[in-house]
Amino acid sequence: MSVIKKDRKTIIGILGGGQLARMSAFQAIRMGFEVAILEKEKDSPAGSLTKNEFVGWLNDEEVLNRFIEASDIITLENEFIDSSFLKKIEEQGKKVIPSSKTISLIQDKLIQKTTLKKAGVPVPNFLQINSDTSFENVKNILGKKFLLKSRKMGYDGYGNATIKNKNDYQNALEKLSSRHAELYAEEFVNFRKELAIMVVRTKKEIKCYPVVETIQKNHICHLVIAPAQIEKRLSKLAEEIAIHSVEAVKGFGIFGIEMFLDEQDKISVNEMAPRPHNSGHYSIEGCITSQFENHIRATLGLPLGSTKMVKPYAVMINLLGKRNDIGILQNYDEILSDDNINLHIYGKKNSRIGRKMGHITIIGENLKSLIKIARSKEKKIIL
């Protein structure tokens, strides 16, 4: 049954009010829909865009029920919401995209990797960590250098540690266990490029955005190059692996799949996210239909828009906080003096060193020139 209302505006409920919800909300509003936002704090980046702002969280039954009642369908901006809460929403008769089942297969990284491996998706070798798992046990299976990871709540480098010796292992066990009790270990992949691809799927369609290259800064995605400068056969392989990954978790909606490309041209899945993704922000200006618009279309079961690029290249750079202060850009004139720069500020109240505060995108014909201009502008930003 369609959730599109003919007698009033359809309201899309979004769990979370950060920048991903904000950019999705912009597209929903542009297409004539309304959004309801549930977030812990008032005037969140997305909450400030709508009269349907609910302040509270999933454990606040009264607020949650009002949010559910106000929403015609519900989606989310991150995978950290326990799938049991989503199942309760579904049991109240509201559809959630992606479903609680899909989230249950993704939010725990060990379950995610196990699910993908079982489906035949290439992933790095991994191992569950128990209280009696020793450094030597892991080393013998994964090699001298490996990663220790939190099974849940890991993002932007939080919840990960590179292990080279027994001392690293013991320190990481203590540190990561305080963040999330359950851990797993994964082999260290000596990659030559980190790749990512957005996949959007409905019951009737599945489409892929171009494969992009992502370059990290302090474990946070900093620079995205679209499309990735790799051979066509590798792009095709990455696309096939991404689609297989989404199907493996019975996924509908939009998904970001991060991958490693190693020196032997082997591609493996690092992780996947059931939502719009940092690596797809370039698509707002760089593609005919942005990842955020297709997120809304897929949530509502509408026909998907074209994922083709409008220019040969796009470069996106994250604007990370450079100070602990108010979250207001201090030098608009200097940044916007280049009329090819597309500026996005997320509306966060406070800046923090390393915090994602916005991004810039530039599209055009000469990739080297685009990268140079984008890097130069980012260095000048005071935020």
Steps between C-alpha positions, in 0.01 A plus 500: 500500500636843405581740783465802269208710621265665248316726746798641694878509495666163565717516813827306503627428850879504539665350807788738566546869431859539381639606163389188313143552617531872415608439141233231457238738642597771251423260215173380654380857546608592146281220364197611699522266800538581868736347754475418867829487692571313822822616668627530857557876483283788376591689181717222358629557144194320358255588778540870427346444154163373616209573733485124563799492733485246784757537776580177680611153405384144452494425872253786555180313418273804501716701259568197280129422467423860399775483238369168365145634489612810307693299239359317199823303451827497690865493396825573683826686467730247670516131582562541874132468594443159652298288261266397783368859516439495125317169530268655761425784260419249226274310741302823543420488130754753368740397226871561563749531212743331531324232703585384851617172347749677274628717786545190718734359235704821467534686832712228663813494283576136584151394391536723194827338396367151572187568292702635207752216511223239509349663189832477317589870524879547528595638844826514696558202730356559848469340841270542801677615816402335829633553852744212456623596150873570523720717281679187378168339400409798284850545359514135388174539306513858368873571482746723685304819434123515539212723611299476819148642458186569698212295367263796542520882513817525291532791256760755378779295658328477837488140617802384297862433595796374296684220680871427443599334828369357826516836678286662226252215539464534877466879486241482221300233680468726802425816302252353251319288760411819686329624182325176410547169680495275195798504264633323195832494315559542128802450281692809392451564129792670328275686255609728217166682488191529716186490289134563570176469311139594570228248413129588507235230484121474494278199436509588129846650438863497604748768393864576574681831518854522357776330694698769683835517675506619860806644670502510879635755749535378859267209414230739371402516134660824380514496120276321250592468133220407261535284307790299643794489263506123452452263208146449372511129583576585864216752512268235361622247757451749785145567379420128490640448851302798633171374357571150636566655844166685506313188390679295768350714778158510330547873465262759358575871508843656449830344607861611509753221451866563583761279335872433484689460173833326563820475298378179333180676383295302750193688629355424843222664702619699801152584627156611390257762631121489446458874437640794305876503532778756516651359182180589312473868592657599166181374330302810605669701224685219325212273397163546334330367815679531833533216749268696732222534245526131414497423873159671518378342178603151616343551844168583334531233231505758222684460166872560548682789335806478278831445679708622206748783547433839342871573439796265452635559853394609847715563807358528852690604813364475852528816707628381836491730800826689555409652836281445804256786459166605354408305185487801266719535192716810552605581142220448248635759255836331467351153448233607252734718291531202264161469331556128434503413872184344644492559875300297753494595870317255724357738758668348805496737796861441601820427314744251642845408370452213253119520503318482165361853457429507127646421160590660170455350155638606166418340164664537161716364221855496646547278805844631603374858491188413701704330773741791518222761529305299757806441720595867481151616604476250785828623650362857513176411674459626856236289668 
